[in-house]
Amino acid sequence: MNSINFSQVGGFPMTTNILGKMQTAYSLFNAFGNIVGDKTIISGCDVTGSNTSNGVVFINGEVFEFRGGLTQSKVLIKEESESLLFQNNNAYPVVKNRYVQFGTGVGAIDWVDF
């Protein structure tokens, strides 16, 4: 396993190159989903009565957090963007949070496919 030792004397040189290496490490986790197959529950998503718990799912080559709730017939991949303030006093959308939850609309996936 690759690693980065941040605990160094003298101030760690945090650069976009280092952050890129961390982003690459995140993307490697998606490969594990291919072991179980597309539209798969990896963990959680337990149904109790009419509710489904939080969990982790694999869809189209990507591992997602699943945000549970009232069980419905379809799920959607949602995306929230967070802007951060840069040194030039401009805010840019740099953090992208993607997750799956119950819902309908364009791109909805049948929950029974999991």
N, C-alpha and C positions, 0 to 999 in steps of 0.2 A: 504494500500500500504506500502510495506517495504521502508525504507529510510536509508541513511547513512549521519550522520552529520559530515562533514569535517571541519567545523569551530570551532575548539577547540584550546584552549591555550596549548602550550607545544609541538606542533608538532604532527601531525596525524600519527599513525603507519601504513603507507601504506605497505601492505604485499600482497603476492600472494593470500592469503585467502580473503582479501578485494576485490581484483581485480576479483577473482572468483565469489564473490557475485554479482558484477556488471555485469559480463558476463551472469550469470543466469537471471538477470533482463532483459537483452536484449533478451534472448531466449523466455521469456514470451510473448513478442510482437507477435511472430509467431503464437501463439494460436488464436489471433484475426482473422487471415486469414481464419481459419476454419469456421468462421461465414458466410463468403461469398462464400466459395467453391474454389476448385482448379482451377488454370488458370483464375484468376479474376483480373480485374483492380480495385484497391482500390481507387486511385485518379489520376487525370491528364490523360495523354495519349490521349489528345484531338487531333483529326485529323483535320488539316487545309490544304486544297489543297493536296499536296503530302507529307506533313510532319506530324509527330506525336510528340507531346510535351513530355517533361519529366513527370514522374509520379511515382507511386508505384504500384507494382503488387504482386500477391501471386501465388507461384508455388510449388507444392509438399511439402507443410507444411512449407514454408519459405517465409517471406516478403522480397522483393527486391526493391531497387531503380531501376527505369526504365529510361534509358538514351535515349531520343528520337532522332529523325533524319528523314531522308528520309524513308518513310513508305515502308516496304518490306513484303514479305509473311511469313517470319520466324524470330524467335528471338532465341538468345542463352544466357545461363547463363555464364557470364564471371567471371574470378577470377584474381585479381592482388595481389601479395604478396609483402610486404615491409619488408626489413631487418633492424634491429636496432643494433647499436653497444653496446655490453655489457661491463661490467667493466673489463673482461678478454681480451678486445680488439678484440674479435671475433664478427662477425656480424651473426645474426640468423634471419630467416624469422619468424616474430611474428605477424605482422598485415596482416589480410586477408580481402580484400575488394571484395565482390561479388555483382554483378549487372546484369541487363538484358538489352540487346540492340539488334537491328536488325542485323541479320547475318545468314549465313548458315554454315553447318558443322555437325560434329558428335553431336548428342543430340539436334539438332535444333527442335524448337516447332512451330507449325503453329500459326500464329498471329490470325487467325480467331477463334481459340479455346478460346480466351479471351472474 
